[in-house]
Amino acid sequence: QVQLVESGGGLVQAGGSLRLSCAASGRTFSSYAMGWFRQAPGKEREFVAAINRSSTRTYYVDSVKGRFTISRDNAKNMAYLQMNSLKPEDTAVYYCAASLTAQASGAYEAYHYWGQGTQVTVSS
């Protein structure tokens, strides 16, 4: 089992940046592909970005491509989401998730462990 704790959320103006962090504990972090999802009020949770175990492949939802970057540091048991050029529509609770599958995935069902979420609010 792995425990995930997100941090780094907050209030930022449109055009600004935030870096979300996800601290993992428990089983070997490098055994997991990692993903970030988000959920806005009244909407379903949606995929944002994913990275495979070795950081050789990353995937993004089209709406964040070129603005967000997912990364990980297996030595520190950490995953990150760098968010630049933020827009009001990026406002949501952001969740870190871990998958036992080898490949990074955008499918909610592929993830076995979830953090509690961190709020990101982008003002216009």
Wavefront OBJ file of the C-alpha trace (Angstrom):
o trace
v 0.000 0.000 0.000
v 1.100 3.585 -0.565
v -0.020 6.811 1.028
v -0.132 10.008 -1.023
v -0.190 13.572 0.272
v -0.554 16.549 -2.059
v 0.596 20.074 -1.336
v 1.230 23.328 -3.164
v -2.283 24.379 -4.034
v -3.554 27.891 -3.472
v -5.018 31.023 -4.987
v -3.306 32.513 -8.023
v -4.200 35.067 -10.663
v -4.772 34.048 -14.264
v -1.449 33.722 -16.048
v 0.345 32.723 -12.882
v 2.040 29.491 -11.878
v 1.836 26.873 -9.164
v 3.791 23.718 -8.480
v 1.925 20.854 -6.904
v 3.820 18.195 -5.012
v 2.807 14.656 -4.116
v 4.695 12.899 -1.328
v 4.461 9.106 -1.332
v 5.155 6.668 1.463
v 4.772 2.936 1.807
v 5.738 0.541 -0.951
v 8.523 1.323 -3.372
v 7.558 4.525 -5.160
v 9.288 3.504 -8.361
v 6.839 0.586 -8.677
v 4.041 2.994 -9.560
v 3.071 5.024 -12.540
v 1.771 8.363 -11.280
v -1.031 10.588 -12.378
v -2.735 13.864 -11.602
v -6.491 14.322 -11.832
v -8.731 17.247 -11.019
v -12.343 17.807 -10.082
v -14.154 21.096 -10.420
v -17.395 21.814 -8.552
v -20.312 20.007 -10.139
v -18.080 18.133 -12.582
v -16.627 14.660 -12.784
v -13.019 13.987 -11.932
v -10.894 14.315 -15.034
v -7.434 13.199 -16.043
v -4.745 15.882 -16.227
v -1.346 14.228 -16.625
v 0.490 10.951 -16.117
v 4.058 9.714 -16.019
v 5.413 6.200 -16.203
v 7.695 4.575 -13.642
v 10.950 5.638 -15.253
v 9.880 9.119 -16.402
v 10.427 8.159 -20.022
v 6.815 8.805 -21.032
v 4.329 11.489 -20.082
v 0.719 12.116 -21.129
v -1.497 15.158 -20.848
v -5.068 16.113 -21.451
v -5.216 18.436 -24.452
v -6.373 21.410 -22.399
v -3.106 21.556 -20.413
v -0.558 20.591 -23.064
v 2.192 23.169 -23.283
v 1.230 24.670 -19.911
v 1.579 21.838 -17.394
v 4.517 19.515 -16.799
v 4.450 16.318 -14.781
v 7.645 14.953 -13.281
v 8.836 12.646 -10.544
v 11.872 12.017 -8.376
v 12.036 8.355 -7.414
v 14.902 8.960 -4.999
v 12.733 11.362 -3.013
v 9.409 9.509 -3.447
v 7.916 12.627 -4.976
v 5.756 13.525 -7.965
v 5.164 17.041 -9.221
v 2.847 19.017 -11.437
v 4.230 22.327 -12.641
v 1.351 24.497 -13.812
v 2.069 27.615 -15.840
v -0.167 30.108 -17.632
v -3.025 29.148 -15.367
v -6.576 29.906 -16.427
v -9.776 30.260 -14.389
v -10.993 26.988 -15.896
v -8.077 25.223 -14.210
v -9.773 25.864 -10.867
v -10.381 22.503 -9.194
v -9.277 20.146 -6.484
v -6.191 18.368 -7.792
v -5.521 14.756 -6.847
v -2.365 12.715 -7.045
v -2.823 9.032 -7.858
v -0.623 5.934 -8.078
v -1.051 3.006 -10.434
v 0.508 -0.437 -10.228
v 0.437 -0.708 -14.003
v 3.713 -0.256 -15.832
v 2.408 2.287 -18.302
v 1.068 5.698 -17.450
v -2.645 5.952 -18.084
v -5.378 8.522 -18.306
v -8.001 6.081 -17.097
v -9.396 6.643 -13.626
v -9.802 2.888 -13.164
v -6.055 2.295 -13.649
v -5.183 4.015 -10.377
v -5.149 2.160 -7.101
v -4.253 4.824 -4.561
v -5.336 8.435 -4.202
v -4.359 11.440 -2.154
v -6.807 13.702 -0.373
v -6.506 16.524 -2.900
v -5.317 20.101 -2.876
v -7.376 23.111 -3.946
v -6.230 25.263 -6.846
v -8.140 28.478 -7.470
v -7.343 30.721 -10.420
v -8.877 34.178 -10.358
v -9.585 36.172 -13.502
l 1 2 3 4 5 6 7 8 9 10 11 12 13 14 15 16 17 18 19 20 21 22 23 24 25 26 27 28 29 30 31 32 33 34 35 36 37 38 39 40 41 42 43 44 45 46 47 48 49 50 51 52 53 54 55 56 57 58 59 60 61 62 63 64 65 66 67 68 69 70 71 72 73 74 75 76 77 78 79 80 81 82 83 84 85 86 87 88 89 90 91 92 93 94 95 96 97 98 99 100 101 102 103 104 105 106 107 108 109 110 111 112 113 114 115 116 117 118 119 120 121 122 123 124
